[in-house]
Amino acid sequence: MELPADAALGLIEPEPADPLWWLSFCDTGSPQGDQFLGAVIVQAPTLPAAVTRSHVLGVNPGGQVAVLGPMPARIGPEWRDRLLSKAEAESVPEPANVTPPGLQG
C-alpha cells in the first residue's frame, strides 16, 4: 500500500519550522475510565505525516485518535516522540488557552 505524499512526510525527520501535533489515543471498547491509551506529541508538516511519524517512532498504541494542532513548536523536546501516560500528559506545559484532547473533565 502506497502512502499519500503528505503522510509519507512522516517517514523523514521533521524540519525545525514544522508544527507540533498532539495525538491522544483511546479505546472506546474499554470500560469508562480505562479508555485512555496515551498521548504523543510529534513534530510534522501535516496531520497525516504526524500519524505516520507516531507509527515510525513506535509510539502509536492504536485505537481512536483525537488531535490538537497544528501548534507552534513551543513544547520542549523532552515531551515529544514518546507515549505519555495520562499523568505525564496532564503535566505537559500547554500552549496558552489550549486544553489537549482526551484530558478535558
Phi, psi and omega in degrees: 000130181269135178280142171301152184304319182288334175283323180297337178299338178288351179279347181246162178299139179289157174278150180304331181275353180294147180283170174264153176228130176260119179246119176253130184251140177217157176247101184290349177275352178276160178299150177308135181096342179243015186277334183289123180260342181140172179227151180225138173247117181233155177255127182197156183288332182222164176298312178302324177293325178295317179295316177300316180298322179297325176290314180302320181283349181074026183243014178262109183278359183088194182083190177279151182237136170251144189235140168235126179148172002286148178235151174299150182283065182251009175258130187300155182298339179293344180260354189261159168062028175212156179282121181264137173289171178299317180298317178294316180299324178288344181264351181297131176291102186288151168298150183307140176060031179231129172246117182300149179295148179086350182248000179289138174046000000 
